[in-house]
Amino acid sequence: LGDVYKRQTQSTWVLNYEGDDLQDTLECTFVVDVESYGNQKLVELVPGGASIYVTQANKHEYVKKYMEWMFDKSIESLFEAFKKGFYKLYSGEFTTNCDPEELQLMICGSPVLDFHELQKITQYEGGYDENSPSVKNFWEVLHELDLEHKKKFLFFATGSDRAPVGGLGTMVFVVMRQGGDKEQLPTAHTCFNHLLLPDYPTKEKLREKLLIAINNAEGFGLR
């Protein structure tokens, strides 16, 4: 991104420069200097570009070709590899019937997190039900979290910090009782969206243990 910003800044300077001495000041031709596997090489933006100097008369054409190279031709091979892999996974009516926003939603999930909808569809096992004290405390704690920690919880419990298509109310989610050890942390089976929640004696203890679990769900808790 730093390289892109640098190139854009240079292009803006060229467009804004109004002096007649642009060619002598810039001393630039229709080429771009590219690093490839540790080696520098010049790529012509137009045929014979190495011998065409940038002047007031052609600077707009230079910037146009420069931007075309930066955002299109320079990444063409990388994009083609991405496109080939993409269409191996998603093809046919799945892509042809979707606009870009719908396609992004299907692949990335929804960023909107409605945990009240998740609460409505949650199933309980191992002795828990919706009226169990620990279950009530769990939902109170979860609803009180800020968005960042709600995302961390969702990642901890499901393996993704985004909602599926249709929202959290469309997924399967299970809260299961995991003994009464008040010092044990909550755990999760992310493949099945199962949260294993110990039967903590207080809401404060539940909050403490849940926050420890979700804040250390990556990298074995190492920072």
Secondary structure, 3 states (H helix, E strand, C coil): CHHHHHHHHHHHHHHHCCCCCHHHHHCCECEEEEEECCEEEEEECCCCHHHCECCCCCHHHHHHHHHHHHHCHHHHHHHHHHHHHHHHHCCCHHHHCCCHHHHHHHHHCECCCCHHHHHHHCEEECCCCCCCHHHHHHHHHHHHCCHHHHHHHHHHHHCCCCECCCCHHHCCCEEEECCCCCCCCCEEECCCCEEEECCCCCHHHHHHHHHHHHHCCCHHHCC
